[in-house]
Amino acid sequence: MNLQFQYKEFVIGLAAIPFLIFLFALLLRWKRKVTARMGDKRLVQQLISNFSGKLFTLKFVLLLLALAAGVAGIMNLRKPGDTEGIARKGIDVVVVLDVSKSMLATDIQPSRLERAKQFISKLMSTMPNDRIGLVLFAGKAYMQMPLTTDHGAALMFVSSAGPDAVPQQGTVISDALKMSAKAFNPADRRFKAVVLISDGEDHDPDAVKTAKDLATQGMMINTVGIGSTEGSYIVDPATGENKRDETGNPVISRLNEDELKSLAESTNGVYVHLQGSDEAVDIVKKSLSQIETRALGDISLMNFKTYYWWFAGAMLLFLVIENYIPERKGVLA
């Protein structure tokens, strides 16, 4: 791989150079006009005979070179080091986790949310070559972590996930799917998969339509239902009591399998009811294995050799030289 700048966007800094040249030209013009208005031309020439216009211009050029070198240094010229072991085979998988309060129900011990976290942990342990992203959702969806091979960081985000992460309550699956789509490269038409974990309690009329739209973009959605169809009370962690509706009756949260099944079927994915984590992981992994893997050069794993110090050194050298060049003839600064 050839030399490349890491932060190409800072090239905009070079736009200052033509602007400074324009200002310098205006300065020279102003100086000529002032000199012409000072009086006798021959006397004025004698008074400024020690001033060197060439040295003055040279100092300006050195400052421009220092600016250009500084911008190049910020852009960080680099090249990859040893790439052995960097190439890998894998797919991109976004885990979409429902963190609504209904996931605190205990019809599956210790709670739906904790069992979901256990499932994600086991699933990730079987996917060492895949990039993982994380979306949390309830009444609104948030990209908690973009696609990465840093599974340790992913597990940290998963372990801390809870209803407090999404203040707006509800179960808006369509928004969560749209958010997960943003994690993928839109140019890719395959290798993209979503694992949605939810009790699907609140029916989202746009969810299946959104899933079908994303399927045309090459996305496979696998759904994991968590909870029971019989349902369970939801304990409010703030009060320790069962959550109640507007009429004061205890709320019973039930697993909505029909919607989760429809989402999976419309995208060639699978639906699995989470009871045993190992069995659920095997089913989801089998589905994911149908996606063709590709070689991925993961830039986050590369060791780069950087050359910004060349430009930093050049900038310093130009500034030092400029400082010691006088504007008067035959005089050292």
Residue pairs with C-beta under 8 A, 6 or more apart in sequence:
1 79
1 80
1 83
2 79
3 77
3 78
3 79
3 307
4 77
4 78
4 79
5 11
5 72
5 75
5 76
5 77
5 78
6 75
6 76
6 77
6 78
6 304
6 306
7 74
7 75
7 76
8 75
10 71
10 74
10 75
11 71
11 75
13 67
13 70
13 71
13 74
14 68
14 71
16 67
17 64
17 67
17 68
20 63
20 64
20 67
21 64
24 60
35 44
35 48
38 44
50 328
50 329
50 330
50 331
51 327
51 328
51 329
52 326
52 327
52 328
52 329
55 325
55 326
55 327
55 328
55 329
56 327
58 325
59 322
59 325
59 327
62 318
62 319
62 321
62 322
62 325
63 318
63 319
63 322
65 314
65 318
66 314
66 315
66 318
66 319
66 322
67 315
69 311
69 312
69 314
69 315
69 318
70 311
70 312
70 315
72 308
72 311
73 308
73 309
73 310
73 311
73 312
73 315
74 308
75 308
76 306
76 308
77 306
77 307
77 308
77 310
77 311
78 304
78 305
78 306
78 307
78 308
79 304
79 305
79 307
80 86
80 302
80 303
80 304
80 305
81 302
81 303
81 304
81 305
82 303
83 297
83 302
86 297
86 298
86 301
86 302
87 295
87 296
87 297
88 129
88 149
88 295
88 296
88 298
89 129
89 293
89 294
89 295
89 296
90 127
90 129
90 130
90 131
90 293
90 294
90 296
91 130
91 131
91 191
91 192
91 193
91 288
91 291
91 293
91 294
92 130
92 131
92 133
92 147
92 183
92 184
92 188
92 191
92 192
92 193
93 127
93 130
93 131
93 132
93 133
93 193
93 194
93 195
93 288
94 132
94 133
94 134
94 135
94 147
94 180
94 183
94 184
94 193
94 194
94 195
95 120
95 123
95 132
95 133
95 134
95 135
95 154
95 158
95 194
95 195
95 197
96 135
96 137
96 141
96 176
96 177
96 179
96 180
96 194
96 195
96 196
96 197
96 198
97 116
97 120
97 134
97 135
97 136
97 137
97 158
97 161
97 197
97 198
98 116
98 137
98 138
98 171
98 176
98 196
98 197
98 198
98 199
98 200
99 113
99 136
99 137
99 138
99 161
99 162
99 163
99 165
99 166
100 137
100 138
100 139
100 163
100 166
100 169
100 170
100 171
100 201
100 202
101 138
101 163
101 169
101 234
101 236
101 243
102 112
102 171
102 199
102 201
102 227
102 234
102 253
103 111
103 112
103 113
103 116
103 163
103 198
103 199
103 226
104 111
104 112
104 113
104 163
104 234
104 235
104 237
105 111
105 112
105 199
105 227
105 231
105 232
105 233
105 234
105 235
105 253
106 112
106 232
106 233
106 235
107 227
107 228
107 230
107 231
107 232
107 253
108 115
108 226
108 227
108 228
108 274
108 275
109 115
112 199
112 226
112 227
113 161
113 162
115 226
115 274
115 277
116 197
116 224
116 226
116 274
117 158
117 159
117 161
118 277
119 197
119 224
119 226
119 274
119 277
119 280
119 281
120 158
120 197
121 155
121 158
122 277
122 278
122 281
123 195
123 281
123 284
123 285
124 132
124 151
124 154
124 155
126 281
126 285
127 151
127 285
127 288
128 151
129 293
130 149
131 147
131 148
131 149
131 296
131 298
132 145
132 147
132 148
132 149
132 151
132 154
133 143
133 145
133 146
133 147
133 148
133 180
133 183
134 143
134 144
134 145
134 154
134 157
134 158
134 161
135 141
135 142
135 143
135 144
135 176
135 179
135 180
135 183
136 142
136 144
136 161
136 165
136 166
137 166
137 171
137 172
137 173
137 175
137 176
137 179
138 163
138 166
138 168
138 169
138 170
138 171
138 172
139 166
139 168
139 169
139 170
139 171
139 172
140 166
140 168
140 170
140 172
140 175
141 166
141 172
141 175
141 176
141 178
141 179
141 180
142 165
142 166
142 179
143 179
143 182
143 183
144 157
144 161
144 165
145 153
145 154
145 157
146 183
147 183
147 184
148 154
148 300
149 298
149 300
149 301
150 300
163 169
163 237
170 202
171 198
171 199
171 200
171 201
171 202
171 204
172 202
172 204
173 196
173 198
173 200
173 204
173 207
173 210
173 259
173 263
174 204
174 206
174 207
174 209
174 210
176 196
177 194
177 196
177 207
177 210
177 211
177 214
177 221
178 210
178 214
180 194
181 214
181 217
181 219
184 192
184 219
186 217
188 218
189 217
189 218
190 218
190 291
190 292
191 218
191 291
191 292
191 293
191 294
192 217
192 218
192 219
192 220
192 291
193 219
193 220
193 221
193 222
193 269
193 288
193 291
194 219
194 220
194 221
194 222
194 269
195 222
195 223
195 224
195 284
196 221
196 222
196 223
196 224
196 260
196 263
197 223
197 224
197 226
197 274
198 223
198 224
198 225
198 226
198 260
199 225
199 226
199 227
199 253
199 254
199 255
199 256
200 223
200 225
200 255
200 256
200 257
200 259
200 260
201 227
201 253
201 254
201 255
201 256
202 256
203 256
203 259
204 259
207 259
207 262
207 263
208 259
208 262
208 263
208 266
211 221
211 262
211 263
211 266
211 267
212 266
212 267
214 221
214 267
215 221
215 266
215 267
215 268
219 267
220 267
220 268
220 269
220 287
220 288
220 290
220 291
221 263
221 264
221 266
221 267
221 269
222 264
222 269
222 270
222 271
222 272
222 284
222 287
222 288
223 260
223 261
223 263
223 264
223 269
223 270
223 271
223 272
224 260
224 271
224 272
224 273
224 274
224 280
224 284
225 255
225 256
225 257
225 260
225 271
225 272
225 273
225 274
226 255
226 274
227 253
227 254
227 255
228 254
228 255
229 254
229 255
229 257
230 254
231 252
231 253
231 254
231 255
232 252
232 253
233 242
233 243
233 250
233 251
233 252
233 253
234 242
234 243
234 251
234 253
235 241
235 242
235 243
236 242
236 243
242 250
242 251
243 250
243 251
244 250
244 251
245 251
255 273
257 271
257 273
260 271
261 271
263 269
263 271
264 270
264 271
265 271
268 290
269 287
270 283
270 284
270 286
270 287
272 279
272 280
272 283
272 284
273 280
274 280
323 333
324 332
324 333
325 333
326 332
326 333
